[in-house]
């Protein structure tokens, strides 16, 4: 590897692959001249697309495979039979050092399972976590875990906090991110044991972190807290519940503005403002979940996104490459380990 | 009690009590001539308000107390020291048979704790649950539990399904409500053990219920499933996350429409449509969570609502009074108990 960073891309993953993938790379390439690409997939399909994407073509190496992971394949199947697919090869290039990060819009479960198998979990961490970019009044928040795991104990929640905080700095460019633990009440007495224990652990173990305290569901969108920590079951349901509610509101608005001559006229006159509104709500702007905590960066793009969305996922991968994410996480993990050890010694002595 | 139903009301609970309470009763009374009220609170404050609410005054009995539950009181304190407060007395009137249902806009934790202490859990149920009315593409869904409990095992989830289904019939007037279990994947293999076991139990125990299967977070708003079942931690976070997202979208829209001359003009012309949009989003229309599974009906109104919202909470209480809720729940609970017993016998024999 030279100074030029390389992004490894699953050319065949996603509902609109490979067209959207190549178009997305071309958008990203325009603003990021110092990036090269390793593009994994069917060379016969990819070559004509690259002819129409000159910036990408000039900096992309195509690595051919005619195998790809289906959108319905279960994680266990993908792990057993996924070797040699475009997704597998995209991740493996990070392991071998041929690339600095991998991006795929393919099957989420398969991607997480393969990434964990190939790259392994970063030393000192129990579990990786999937982080989502959540639109808020203050821009965007990092919410994790949103589905890599089904549950999390107190120590794992603290690990998620450590990773989310470094992610917020790397990708959302927050200097000193505020970190909150998702709970059902802001009083210390409420909530699951593991959430309360995690709060105690964060306070006790001397992390370099702006810990905000407990937050409730509505605080994710409205409070200005930058990193929201929860288990993968709750986080996935919170994220999808909020997406559903936002789509419902958007649908109601659209119904209303199409409901008669005056509303159509009003909407037409206010169109620039409505377009600005839509832009703030644009899911493509927040596309790209990172699978945090592996020995390497893997970004999951939404399967149904378009070129703008895919370019954003690649941008997130590049932000991660340019950051000191792994080092920052390692420093705080050492503090956590020391505190856990001290606690264990204290318990053993008493 | 005569044929006329009586609603017992905490006159002093809520941010804008007692004014909003009396104004809300007056709105409800206009359309519901066959209801009487027991109004608990400070007679000196309530009397002048009733003079301005003639329909309520004609059918209300004021039961004086100068004690009330503060909004910051913890549930444990409320249970120890709550006796004789307006909230306590409102619930107790249901127990004595003086009233058919109780409504309060006061402290949620205190209301749940007192209601459970005074009315006790319905026979055959492990735990009561708090149900919320969630706006959806098909009107409204019942989501429970949204915070009465912190966790739920499989059997409790099935009990929530049974109560939610009867609630949907009673209050949302769905003939044959579709019931879904909230999970993080629609495949049978995903999710918490207790959720998968609950799905199995519903299928096995011969409930009279249209079971739909697993639903994900976005399905709550968008799928047309009428009853969504989950534990109180997840349900509370899903509900509040969705509320936060809806408020965020509303705020972005409002910002956009105020952002210049043309957008203001457009919004003015489209105002009737925007008002219809707002009406569909109006939180007052879905105000009133019922604390299900007690020996008596207790409805929690949002603390900050106005007269329209409070009237809606009273309407929900009246729907519950007129329904066969307790009988319907009892029938399905017997089927669940029989299935659980058969299962236990089978396990003991094997």
Interface residues (C-beta under 8 A of the other chain):
Chain A: X74 X135 X136 X137 X147 X150 X151 X182 X184 X187 X189 X191 X192 X216 X217 X218 X219 X220 X221 X222 X230 X232 X233 X234 X236 X237 X238 X239 X240 X241 X242 X243 X244 X245 X246 X247 X248 X249 X250 X251 X252 X253 X255 X256 X257 X259 X260 X262 X263 X265 X266 X267 X268 X269 X270 X271 X272 X273 X274 X276 X277 X280 X281
Chain B: X74 X135 X136 X137 X147 X150 X151 X182 X184 X187 X189 X191 X192 X216 X217 X218 X219 X220 X221 X222 X230 X232 X233 X234 X236 X237 X238 X239 X240 X241 X242 X243 X244 X245 X246 X247 X248 X249 X250 X251 X252 X253 X255 X256 X257 X259 X260 X262 X263 X265 X266 X267 X268 X269 X270 X271 X272 X273 X274 X276 X277 X280 X281
